[in-house]
Amino acid sequence: MIDLYYWPTPNGHKITILLEEVGSPYTINPVNIGAGEQFKPEFLKISPNNRMPAIVDHEPADGSAPISVFESGAILLYLAEKTGKLIPQDLRQRTKVLEWLFWQMAGLGPMAGQNHHFSAYAPEKIEYAINRYVNETGRLYAVLNKQLADKEFVAGDYSIADIAAYPWIVPHERQSQNLEDFPHLKRWFEIIKARPATIRAYEKAEALKTQALDPDKSRDMLFNQSAKTIQP
């Protein structure tokens, strides 16, 4: 059994998609990031960076005590290796999957996240910042589109590389991106969107989206943290 500490964000969706794909039993433990639940001491024991998702695996492959894992890319890799699914065993194909997993973690996710922040959340609309991150998001979409020009999935067969990237493409309109400009990416996007595991994962997110939050409190929790948060 996997305990998943989760909120319906792109990084959270990655893990539910994977767990639905591999069929591993799991329990969702909501971590309402707008209400500050990511700062609770019990959560910090498994996710010291104050971020979800995180998991606790009560049946690790070595048969010993439960193990916790934080950071979405690390969780995807851990679960893929444990189940032997969604990651190739061949050295070259495995390396390709890891390249694109880290591409998402280091590029697409952070850049799209800054795009969201300056376009939607920042109290002051800074034209330079908005243009910077909208354009960089578009560049990354173009990189992915080019990669998909001659293959169905990012690194060959469907893998954690696709699962990592897909949730960050879902809010493409919010990122000021038009999928019609990226036909290979659009084809790939529609294929993953229609997968039964993807549908189930997003259905599980809907129940949490109804929780009302105070916008000002949420903004402080999400964007006004500093070193004092960690070292008061």
Beta strands, then each sheet from edge to edge (+ up, - down):
strand 1: 2-6
strand 2: 26-30
strand 3: 54-57
strand 4: 67-70
sheet 1: 2+ 1+ 3- 4+
end
